[in-house]
Amino acid sequence: MRPIPAAVILLILGCLATGDGARAATEQGSSPADASPEFDPLLWNIRMSPRPLRPPADIIKETWILNGYRLGRLGPDAPRAAIIDDDQHRRLLILSAGDDGGVHLYRVADLPIQVGDKLPALLRNAQTRECRHQRMNPAGELGCLALSLLEALHE
């Protein structure tokens, strides 16, 4: 028996938490105007890291701090970073916990969308999902934020 990838578990949990809204949107054929069949953030993978990550400066394309969002107290086993990549294991985005409780978002690949324009939607999705209360979930608060980010990029 093969283990279930964390991204699949996160997607299933996300669909359950949102009333299957993520899957329903794709089944209805609704897609954002700037998305193409090759660009579907809901198909990307999320891998969790037990330690915060800061990519090397030479690969960072853009950096944001999620203003207005503070991580709660993370337990000893809680993930400290979420790495978003494609099926070719090419890293696209990294969400990482800051020392001060802030969340850093790094874009490390060229994407056909303005990620910074989607940050308000990310914060709304995180509030709707109640990411602050996901600390008992194995993916934790950062996993919930990563799912919220993918949904915001898909909108």
C-alpha positions in Angstrom: 0.0 0.0 0.0 1.4 3.4 -1.0 1.1 6.4 1.5 -1.3 9.2 0.5 0.6 12.4 -0.4 0.0 15.3 1.9 -1.3 17.4 -0.9 -4.1 15.0 -1.6 -5.0 14.9 2.1 -4.9 18.7 2.2 -7.1 18.9 -0.9 -9.6 16.4 0.6 -9.7 18.3 3.9 -10.1 21.6 2.1 -13.0 20.3 0.0 -14.7 18.9 3.1 -14.2 22.2 4.9 -15.5 24.3 2.1 -18.4 22.1 1.3 -16.7 20.6 -1.8 -16.6 24.1 -3.4 -13.1 23.6 -4.9 -14.1 20.5 -6.8 -17.5 21.9 -7.8 -15.9 25.0 -9.4 -13.7 22.9 -11.6 -16.5 20.5 -12.5 -18.7 23.3 -13.7 -16.0 24.4 -16.0 -15.6 27.8 -14.5 -12.0 29.0 -14.7 -10.4 32.4 -14.3 -9.8 34.5 -17.3 -6.0 34.4 -16.9 -5.9 30.7 -16.4 -5.1 28.2 -19.1 -5.2 24.4 -19.0 -1.5 24.4 -18.1 -2.1 26.9 -15.2 -4.4 25.3 -12.6 -3.1 26.0 -9.1 -5.6 23.5 -7.7 -3.5 20.7 -9.3 -0.2 21.8 -7.7 1.3 19.9 -4.8 1.8 21.1 -1.2 4.7 19.7 0.8 5.1 20.6 4.4 8.4 21.4 6.1 9.1 21.1 9.9 11.4 24.2 9.8 11.0 27.7 8.3 12.5 28.1 4.9 14.1 31.1 3.2 15.1 30.4 -0.3 18.5 31.8 -1.6 18.2 35.4 -2.7 19.2 34.6 -6.2 16.1 32.5 -6.9 13.5 34.7 -5.2 11.4 36.6 -7.8 9.1 38.3 -5.3 8.5 38.4 -1.5 5.5 39.4 0.5 4.7 39.4 4.2 1.0 38.6 4.8 0.0 41.9 6.5 -2.7 41.5 9.0 -2.1 37.8 9.5 -0.2 36.4 12.5 0.4 32.7 13.2 -0.9 31.4 16.4 1.4 29.5 18.8 2.8 26.6 16.8 3.2 23.3 18.6 6.5 21.3 18.4 5.3 19.1 15.6 3.5 21.8 13.6 4.8 22.6 10.1 6.8 25.8 9.7 6.7 26.0 5.9 4.6 24.9 2.9 6.3 24.3 -0.4 4.1 24.6 -3.4 5.4 22.8 -6.5 4.2 21.3 -9.8 4.3 17.6 -10.9 7.8 18.0 -12.1 8.9 19.0 -8.6 9.6 22.6 -9.7 9.2 24.9 -6.7 6.8 27.7 -7.4 5.9 29.3 -4.1 6.9 29.0 -0.5 5.0 30.0 2.6 7.2 30.2 5.7 6.7 31.1 9.3 8.7 34.2 10.4 10.4 34.4 13.8 8.0 37.2 14.8 4.8 35.1 14.0 4.4 36.7 10.5 4.0 34.7 7.3 6.4 35.2 4.4 5.4 34.3 0.9 8.1 33.8 -1.7 7.6 33.4 -5.4 10.5 31.4 -6.8 9.3 30.7 -10.4 7.7 32.6 -13.2 3.9 32.4 -13.1 1.3 33.7 -15.5 -0.5 35.5 -12.8 0.2 38.4 -10.4 0.4 36.7 -7.1 0.5 40.0 -5.1 -2.9 40.9 -6.5 -4.4 37.7 -5.0 -3.2 38.3 -1.4 -6.5 39.9 -0.3 -8.4 36.8 -1.6 -5.9 34.6 0.2 -6.6 36.4 3.5 -10.4 36.1 2.9 -10.1 32.4 2.1 -7.9 31.8 5.3 -10.6 33.6 7.4 -13.4 31.6 5.8 -11.5 28.3 6.4 -10.7 29.4 9.9 -7.0 28.6 9.4 -6.2 30.1 12.9 -8.1 27.1 14.4 -6.4 24.4 12.3 -3.6 23.7 14.7 -4.8 20.2 15.5 -4.8 19.3 11.8 -1.6 17.5 10.7 -1.1 20.1 8.0 -1.5 22.9 10.6 -2.2 26.5 10.1 0.4 26.9 7.3 -1.2 24.0 5.4 -4.5 25.7 5.6 -2.9 28.9 4.4 -1.3 27.1 1.4 -4.7 25.7 0.4 -6.2 29.2 0.7 -3.4 30.5 -1.5 -4.1 27.9 -4.2 -7.8 28.7 -4.2 -7.1 32.5 -4.4 -4.8 31.9 -7.4 -7.5 29.8 -9.0 -10.2 32.5 -8.6 
